[in-house]
Amino acid sequence: LCGWMELVADGPQAPTHFISHSWGGPFHELLAAIGHLVAAKGLSFSEVLWICAFANDHFTLDLGASLLRSPFLDALRLAQSAVLVIDPSCKCLDRGWCIFELAIVACEGLPLVMCTACGLVGSDYVAADPVLEAIDTLDVALVEADDDVTRRRIFNYIAFLHGEPEMKQDPDQEYRRVDRGDSRSDNDGFFCADRLASHDVVQDVWRLNGSLEYCYEHALTTGLHWEKFEILSRTLRKLCLGSVTAQTSWPSLMCSTLEMGSAGRHGVNPVSLSELRRRWAMSDTVPEEVLTLRRRFSTEVALAGMPASGADEQQSDEQQQSRNTSNASDKGSETKDGWPT
C-alpha cells in the first residue's frame, strides 16, 4: 500500500507549491482550480504541486506524532509558495487544517495565491467580493475539524506553540487535555484513537457545527490566551487580503470594497457597484468616492502588501485630484460636478 505519488514518480520530489484545500469541496473543482493556477502562473512540468490526497498514503495514514511533525509542515517548509483553493462557500477558511496551514504560511513568509474552479481570486474571471466577505469575518476561534481531538490539538497549537521559537516548541503542549491512550493498534493497523480528557460544555455557546462548545476551548479563546487567537486571525486576514490585492487592479479592488460595506467603516458614503462602474466608465476621471476610500484604506492595504503607501499614496491621490479638476475644466459645459452630463 502506498500513496498515488509513489506509484507515478521515479523518486522523492521536493514540493514547489503547497496546495491547501477543504476536503468538503468537489474533487472536480479542485482539479479545475489547479488547472487555472497552472495556466495563470505558467507553471512547467518541472514544478511539483504537493496535494495531500496524492502525496499521503491514505491506506495507513500517518500524520505524525504531532502537528509539528506532520507531513503538511514538512512540505510547507520545502515549498516556495502556497495555494489556497477556495470552495464556493469559502468553508476552507473555517477548517482547522487549512487554518493551521495558513498559520505556517504566515510564519514561513511564503507567498500565497488563492484560486477557485473559475480562476485566481481577484482576477478578471473571479469576483473578489464573496472572498473578501469571508476574509473580513475570518476567526480562528471558530474553526472546525473532522473530529474534536484534532480541533483541540489545533487550538492548543495556536495558544501555546504558534509564533514560538522552534527550539522552545514542545510538541507535548499540543496534547493538553487530550488522552493519548496507548500505542496498540487495531485490526486495520491504525493506532488507538485519542480521546478528549474532558467533555464539559458551556451552555448557550454554540460552535459552527451546531454543537455546544467545550469548556476547555472556550477558556482558551476567551481567557488568558484570547490574544493569541485574535492576533492570528488578524494576521491571516492580512495574508489573504494581500493575496487578493496582488491579483486585483485598483478599480476592481475599490469597487469590491465599496460593495462589501467597508466604505462605511472608512467614512465613505457607499454607492452601488453598478453605479460606480457606470460613472467610472463614462468619465476620464476617477470617482471621488474611490479617491477618498483609497486614502483612508491606504494603511490597511499597505499592511496587506500593496506597493503604494504613505507619502507616495498621498501624492498619487493629489495628482489624480488635479487631473480630475483639469479634465472637468476642459470639458466646460459638457460636464456637471466633474461628471459627464
N, C-alpha and C positions, 0 to 999 in steps of 0.2 A: 504494500500500500504506500502511496506517495501523493504529493501534490501534482497538479497539472503541469507546472513549470518543470518539474523533474522529468517529465515524460518527453518534453519537446526541446529542452535546452541541452547543449553539449556539456555544460558545467555551470558552476556558480556564476551569477551575474550581479554586479553591483547596481542597485536601482538608480536611475537618473531622475525619475519623477515619482513621487509617492501619491497614490490615488486614495483619497478618503471618501467614503460614501456610506449611506444608510442602507442596511440590508432590507429595509422595508420598501425600497423603491423597485420598480420593474426592471428586470435584467436587460431588456432591450433598450431601455432609456439610458442605462449605464453605458452600454456599448455605443449608443448614439452620441452621448456626451464625449466619450473618448475619441470618437471619430472626428467630432468638431474640434476638439483640442489639438489633435494631430494636424488637421488642416490649417487651423488658425495660427499655430505656432511653427508650422513647417517642420515637424519632428521627423527624424530619419529612422531607418531600421536599426541603427546602432544604439538608439536611446531606449533604455529599459524602463517600462512602467511597472511599478510594484502595486499589485492589486491583491488584497487579502484572499479573495475567492480562488485565485490561481496560484498564489505563492505558498500558502499554508497547506499542510496535509490535514484535510478535514475528516479523515477516517480515524486518525489518532491525534486529534488536535492538541497541540502543546503550546499554550500561550505564555509559558514561562512561569517561574515561581512567584513573580510579582510584576506589576506594570513596568517597573524599571528594568526588568529582564525580558520583556515581551518582544516578539519579532517586529511589532509595529515600531517600537522605539529604535531598535537596531536599524530598520530600514530607513526611518526618518533621518537618522544621523549620517547615513550614507548618501541620501538623496540630495540633489541640487535644487529641487523645488518641490512644492506640494500642490496638489489639485483637490479641491473640494467639489464633488458632484452634488448639485442642488436638485433635490426631487421636487415635483410640482407643488407640494405643500410646505416645502422648506423644513421638513421634520428633521433633517440631518443636524440642524442647529439645536435640537432638543435631545439628541442622542449622546449618551455618555462616552462611548468610544470615539465618536467624531470630535467631541469637545476635548477629550484627552489628547487626541492627535493634533488639534489646533493649538492646544497649550504648548505642546512640544515644538510645533512650527514657530510659535512666537518666541520661545526660549532659544531656539537654534538660529533665529533670524532668517528663516527660509522665505523666499518669495512665494506668494500664494496666488493661485488662479482659481476662480470659481466658474463652473460651467454647468450647463443644463443639456437636455436632449436636443435643444434648439440652437445651442451655441454658447459662447462665452458671455457671462453676465456682464452687462454694460455695453456690449457691442451693439451694432445696428440691428441685430437679429433677435435680441432678447431684451425685453423691457426690464429695467432695474428696479422698478417700483415695488413689486412684491418682495424681492430680496432685501431691499432697503428697510421695508417694514419689519421683516423678520430679524434683521440685524439690530434694529432700533430696540427690539424687545428681548434680545438675547440675554439670558440669565442662567449662569451655570448652576445656580442653586436649585433649578427646576428640572435638570436633565433627568432622563430615564435610561434604563438599560434593560437587557433581556432578562436579567434576574437581579434580585435585591442585593445579593452578595457582591456582584460586580459593581453595582451602583455605590455601595458603601465603600468599596476599595477606591473607587474614583473620587468620592468625597474626601476620603482620608488623604489621598494624594494631594488634592487641592489645598486642604487645611494644613498638612504637615510637611509635604515634600516639594511642592511646586515652588520654583524660584530659589530653592536652597542650593548651595554649592554641592557638586556631585559627591565630594568626599564626606559630606555631612548627611547625605541621604541614606536613611536606614530603611530598607525595604520592609522591616517588621512593622513600621509605623502604618503601612498600608493596611495591615490586618487588625487594627484596633477594633474591638467589639465584633470580631469575626472568629468563629470556632473553626479552625482549620482541619479538625478531625485527624485521621491518621493517613499513612501513605499506602494503605491497602487498596488494591484496585478491584473493580467489579469484573463480571464475566466478559464485558466488552473491552476491557483494558483501560477504562477511564478511572482516574483516581476518585476516591470518595468525595462527594460534593461538600464544599464548605457550607457552613450554616451561620446564620446571624446569631450573635450571642444574646441579643435582646429583641423581643418583638413588641415592646411597648410602643404605643402610638399616641399621637397628640390629637385630641378631639377637635373637630372643625378645621383642621389644617389638611388640605387636600393636595395630592400630587396630580401631575398631568394625566396619569393613567387611571385616575378616578378613585384611588385608594387613599387611606389616611396616611399621613407622614409619620415616620418613626421618630421617637423622642430623640434618639441619638443624632440623626441627620438634622433635625430641627434645631438642636442645640449647636451643632457645628455652624449652620448657616445664619443663625440669629444671635449667637453668643459671642464668645471670645474670638472666634475665627471668622466672623462675618466679613471682615475687611478683606481677607484673602479671596473670598468668593466675589466680592464686589470689584476688586482690582482686576481679577482675571476676566470678569465679564466686560469691563471697560476695555481691557487690552484686546480681547477677541473682537469686540465691536469695531475698534480702530483697525485691527488687522483685516477684517472682512470689508470694511468700508474702503480701505486702501486698495484692496483687490478690485473692487467695483470701479473706483475712480481711475484706476490705471487703464481701464478699457473704455472709459466713457469720456466723450467730449464735454466741454463746459456747458454748452446749451442743453444737451441731454441730461447732464447731472443736475443742473439748476431746475429744469422742468420737473424731474423726478422728485427733487427735494421739496419744491413748492407743492406738488401734488400730494405727497405723503404727509404734509402737515408740519414739516419742520419750519416752514416760513413763519408761522405764527409764533413759534418759540423764539425766533430771532427778531421779532418785532416787525415783520413784513406783512402787509395785507395780502393774504393768499388770493391768487387768481386761478381760474381753471386752466388745466393743462392745455386744452384745445384752444382757448382764447389766447393764452400766452404764445403758443406756437403760431397762431394765425397772425398776431400782431408782429411777431418777430419776422415771419416770412414776408410780410408786406412792407417792412421798413429796412432801411440800411443801417439803422441804429439798434443798439441793444436795449431792451426794456429796462426802465429804471428799477423795477422790482428785482430783476436779476442782479443789477449792479449793487443794490442795497444788500441783497442776500449774500452776494459774493464777499462783500466787505465784512459782514457780521459772521459769516461762516468760515472766514479765512483761517482762523486759529484752529478750528476743529478739522478742517480739510488738510491743513499743513501737518497736523499730527498724524493724519492718515496717509501722508506720503506724497501729497501734491507738490509739484516743484515750486510754484509761486507762493510767496507768503511775505508778511511784514511789509517793508518799505516797497519792495517790488510790486506787491499786490496793490498797495495804495496808489503807487504811481501809475500802474496799469489802469486802474479804475478812473483816475483823474484824466488820463489821456483819452479814455473811452468817452467820458462825460464831455470833454472838449470836442471830440468828434461828433457826438450827438448834437451839441449846440450848433456846431458849424454846419452840419447837414441840414438841420431844421431851418437855419437862416438861409441857406442856399435854395431851399425848396420854396421859400416865400409863401405865397398864397396857397400852395398845394398842400401845406401841412397845417395841422392844428394840434397844439400841445405836443409837438415832436412826433406826431403820428400821421400817416397819410390820411387824407380825407376821402 
